[in-house]
Amino acid sequence: MNPSLLILEDEPLAQEIYKDALSSDFSLRFVETLKDLTDEMEDDSKDHPDILVCDVFVEDGNFVNFLETKKDQFPVERTFVISGVPERDLIERCLSLGVYDYLSKPISWDLFRVKCSRMLDNNGLATMQLLPVKMSVVHEGSESDELTANEWKILNHLLLQTGYRCSRDSLSMAIWNEPPKGKKLDFHMVNLRKKLQPLDLTIEACELGFVRLFSNGR
């Protein structure tokens, strides 16, 4: 069964573009207003979507403003925000609310499919185990080499974050109680990536100084 997408988009032409690009890989449903989106998500008689895709600007409001008041009622960790205006403050607001990712128009559909696959695969990261006595991590039956104290702290912090993503600043503050300085964080990240690679895990740099843990082996 294909993953299901609920798409907030009020332009008929844009809906047709979604259908042409994604209907063979995803099950698509559309809503055109924030009210319709709320009704859809609150209707327990309907299957909730695997992924939400929401255009920022629709006829009855701004989705990001709306989400700030409805965050606890929506699966922000499974939400993509789409906009034709790649404004830095808008992107930062989206990420601070915990949305999975922000995409600017025109959308690269190949990239979108990769991001969806990673997001859905990352549900499996909830089964990861950190072994405090051995200072290692187990994923899908494989165990890492021994982690240093700082590598352990980096991984533990990421596992506690929505979408397994956080900013470099918050990561450094959690570990050393100070903003990133020089190459210290990069040094530990490089060594941690080497230890995670045999487990089909990696940590990638993403937008605006954020980093994300994900599984790349499926």
N, C-alpha and C positions, 0 to 999 in steps of 0.2 A: 504494500500500500504506500502510495506517495505521501510525503509530509504535507500537512495542510497549512495554507497561508490565509490569514485574514488581512485584507488590504484596505486601508483607509485612503481612498483616492476619489475625488469628485469630478475629475475630467474624463469624459467618455473615451477620448483618444488615448489618454494614458492607460486606461483600463485595457484597451485593445492591445497596447504595446506589452503590458504584463502578460496578457493571454498568449500572444504570439511567442514571447520569449520563454515562458515558464510553464505553460499548461501541460507539456509532456513530462515534466519532472515533479510538479507539485499539484495538489488539489487547491483550487483558488476560490475564495469567496470575497466579495467586495461590499464595503459600506461607504457611504458618501459624506456622512456628517459625524461629528463627535457624539451626538445623541444616539445615532444608529449604532455606533461603536459600543457605547455604554450598554445599550439594550442587548446587543449581541453577546457581550461578555457576561452579562448578568442573567442571561437565559440559560438555566440549567438543563433545559430540554435539548439543547444543542451541544454538539461536541466542541470543546474549546480548541482553538487552533494550536498547532505546534509552534507557529511563528506568527508574530504580528509585524506588519509592514505599514508604517504610517507616514503619510505626507504631512509636512509641518503645517502648511496653510490650506485649510478647507473652508467651505462657505460659512460655517458657523463658529469659526475660531481658529486659534493657534494650538496645535497639538501639544507643544512643549509646555505652554502655560497651563493647558488642561491637565497634563500629566503631573504637574507640580501639586495639584490638589487631589489627584486620583491615584497617586503612585502605589499605594497599598492595595488597590483594587485591580491592578494590571500586572501581568508577568513581564516586568520591565527587562528582566534578564534574558527574555526571548523576543525582544523588540528591536527592529531596525527603524531608524528615523530617516526619512528621505527628504531632501530639499534641493531646490535649484539655486539656493543662496548659501555658499560655503563660508558662512561667517564664523570666525573663531569663537566668539562668545556664545553663539548658538550651539556649536559643537560641544563646548565645555559644559553648558547647561545640560545637554543630553547625557553626557557621560557622567556628570555628577548625580544625575537621577538614576543611574544604574542601567541605562539601556545598553543592549549588546553592542550596537554599532551605529554609526552615522554614515550615510552614503549621499554623495552629491550627484545631481543629474548632469549629464546623461549617465545612466548607470551602466557599468560594465557587468553584463549578465554572467559571464564566466566567473568573475570575481565574486559576484553575489552568490552563485551556487557554491563556491568554495567556502565562503563565510557561513552559509547555512549549514553545510556539511560539518564544518568545525563546531558550530554551536550545538548541533544535535549530538555529535560524537562526544562533546565535552560533558554531556550528562553522565557519561561513564566515569568521569573523574571523581564523582562522589564516592566511588568504591575504592579509591586509593587509600592506602594505609601508610601512615608514618610510624616507624618503629623506634620509639625513643631510646630503648636500651641499646639497640644496634646502630642508632643514628643513620637509618637508611629508609628508603621508601619502596613499597611493593605496589606494582600495577600489573594486573592481568597475569599474575603468577610469576612475574620477573621481579627481582630485587636489585636495587642499585648498589653501587659501591658505597662505602661509608661516607657520610656527609660531614662537612665541618659544621661548627656551631652556627656560623653565619649563613651557610647554605641551607641549613635546617630552618633557620628563622625566615629566610626569603621564601622558601617553599611553603612553610606553614602559613605565612601571612597571605600568600596568593590563594591558598586553598580556602581561606576564610572569607574571601571577597566575592561579591556578586559577579557572576560571569568569569571568575578566576582572573580578574583584571584589576590593576590599581596603577596609580601614578608612581613614577620613580621617586618623587618627593615623599609620598606617604610611605613607601617601602623603606626608604632611608631613615625616615623619622621613627618607624616602628622598630628598626633594628639598632640604630645608633643614636636615636633621639636628636638628629641633626639633618639638615638638607644634604643632598648629594655633594660630595667634594671630590674634585679630581676624578680619577679612574677607579676609586675604591669599590663602588657598587659594580661597575663593569667587570672588574677582576673576578669578583665572586660569582657574577652571573655567567661569565664564560665558563668557569670551572663547573658550575652547577649544570649548565646545558650539556657538557660532555658526559656527566654522570647520568643525566636523564635520557640521553639519546638511545641507549640500548633498550629502554623501556617504551620506545616510541612516543616519548613526551618531549616537548620543547617549550621554551619561553621566548616569545617574539616581542620585539619592539613594535608598537602600533602608534596610533594617532596622539599627537600633542603630549609626548613624554610618558605615555602609558605603556605598560607591559602586560602580557597575557600568557597564562599557562594553558596549553591545549595538547590533545592527543593527535598525533599526525600519522598514526599507523593504520588507520582504518580507511 
